[in-house]
Amino acid sequence: MIRIHETRSVESPAEHVVAVTTDVTKLSSWLPEITGAAVLVQEGDISIIELRGPRLHGGRLVLECVRASAETVVFAEVDRYRGRGFSGNFSVRQDAGGRESLLSAEIQQDGSPFNFFSRRRLSRTLGEVLTAVLRRVAESSPQERASAYERRKILEVIRRNGKLFVCINGHSFELPSESPESGS
């Protein structure tokens, strides 16, 4: 098994980075070597997607993608042969200031004999994909980035002076404090 992990920083809200990377219909317009992409089946947070391209084995790759959380997608190759195939995940975490995100990706190749060239090829592929994501995010319009940042600000729960407040679109409302139940 070969496992590669890489993290990159991008100046954009996490929601926008996730929106860019999970829009399967547009992947072929910015992802290197991908000439087509389609969602074959989608049910809830699970999608089966097909990627087509000349560097893919047999010209296509079918992945099961599971949205594990708002920031994390886990994927695995569907049509494996004798236990060989790809799996991995990518996640996006927002920094404390809210304007920069850390994009982390991990990919592993199962069932292949370990060799230096396989590891280097897998590392290069992951690097190309992350570079393409960063380029796509950077090329997106300021309105797209601002919109993602504003959506993040729609609802927040904060604590001030020991009291809880909910903030909706910049307006804060104090939440009623819960009083302990009287003894029974």
N, C-alpha and C positions, 0 to 999 in steps of 0.2 A: 504494500500500500504506500502510495506517495501522498503526502499532505502538504499543502502550501497555504500560508496565511499572509495577508497583506492589509495594511491600513493606510488610508490617505485622508487628508484634510481638504474640505471644500467650503468656500464661503457662500453658504446658502442654508436656508432653514431645512431641517431634517425632512419635513413633510414634502418639500419640493423634490429633494433627492429621491425619496421613496416613490413619489408620483412618476418621476422620469424613468426610474429603473423598473417599475412594474407595469408600464404601459406597453404591453406586448405588441400591439398593433403598429407601434412606431419603432420598434427595435431595429428593424432592417434598414431604417433610414440613418442610423448613427452608429450601430454596433459593427465593428470591423468583421469582414468576411461573412456576414449574415445577409443573405439575399432575400429572405422571406421569413415571416414569423406569423403564427396563427394560434389562437386558443382553440383547442379541439374540444375540450369539455371543461366546464366550470361549475362547481357546486360549493357555495359558501366561500370559505377561505382556501379551497383546494382547486388548482387549475392544472390541466394537462395541456402543455404547449408544445408546438413543433417549431423547431428552428431549421432553416435550410441554408446551406452554404457549401462552397467547394472544399473547404478544409475539414468539414465534418465527415466522419466515417459514413460512407454510403450516401453522402450529400444531405443527410438530415440527422437531427437529434431530437428525441422526444423526452421531455422532462415533466416530472410531477413537481409542482411548486406549491408549498403550503405557507400561507401567511401566518407564521407562528405568533406574531404580535404586530403592533402598528409599525414597528421599526425593523422587524426581522422576517426574512423569507428563507425557507429551507427548501432545497431542491435535490432531486435524485433522477438519474437517467432511468427511463421506464424500460426500454428494450435492451436489457443487459444480456450478454452472452457469457455463459459459464461463470457468472459472478463478477465479470469485468464490467466496469462502467464508472461514471462520474457521480459524485454527490457533493454537497456543500451547503453553504449558507452565506447570506450577506446581511449586514445590519447597519443601521445608521443611528448614531447617537448625537444629540444636540449638545453644544458646549453651554456653559453657564450664561454667557452673554446672549445666546439665542441666534447669532448671525452665522456661526460656523458649525459645520457638522463633521463628524469622523465617520468615514465609510470603511467598514471592515468586511473583508471577504475571505472565505476559506473554501478551498476546493480540494477534493481528494479523488484519487484514481484507485479503485479497488481491483484486486485480482491480477494486477500486472506485475511482472518481475521488476524489481527496483533496478533502475540504471540511471546514470547521470544525465543522459540525453532526454529521457522521459521527464525527469524532474525539471530540467531546464526548459523544455517545451511547455510543460504545464505552468511553470512560473512565468514564462513569457506571455502565454495566453491570458493568464489572470491579470498581469500588468497591462496588457493591451485593452482588456475589458474595462478595468478601473480608469485608465487614461481616457477611454471613450466616454465613460459616465461623466467624468469631471469636465470634459470638453462640452458634452451635451448640456450639462447644468450651467456652465459658464456662458454658452451661446443662447440659452433661453432668455426670453425678454425680461426686463426689469419688472414688468407687470406680473409675469408668471411667478417670479421669486417673491415679490411683495405680497401677492395673493396667498401663497403658501404660508408666509410669515404671519399674515393677518389671520388666516384660518386657525393657526396655532394659538393666537391670542383670544379667540372667541370665548373660550371657557377655561378659567383657572380657579383653583381653590387656594387661598392663601391664609396664613395665620399672622395676625397683627395683635400685639399686646395680649396674647393669650386667647384671642377671639378668632373664630373662623369666618372668613368672608368668601363669597363666590363672586368672581369677576366675569361679566358677560359683556363683550364688546366694549371694554373699558369702563363699564359701570360696575361698582362693587356694592354688594348687598350682604349685610351681616346674617350669618346663619344662626338660627335660634340654638341656644345651648341646651343640651340634653340634661335634664335633672335626674338624679338617681331615683329609681322606683322606691316607693315607700315599702318598708318591710312587710312581709306577709306572715 
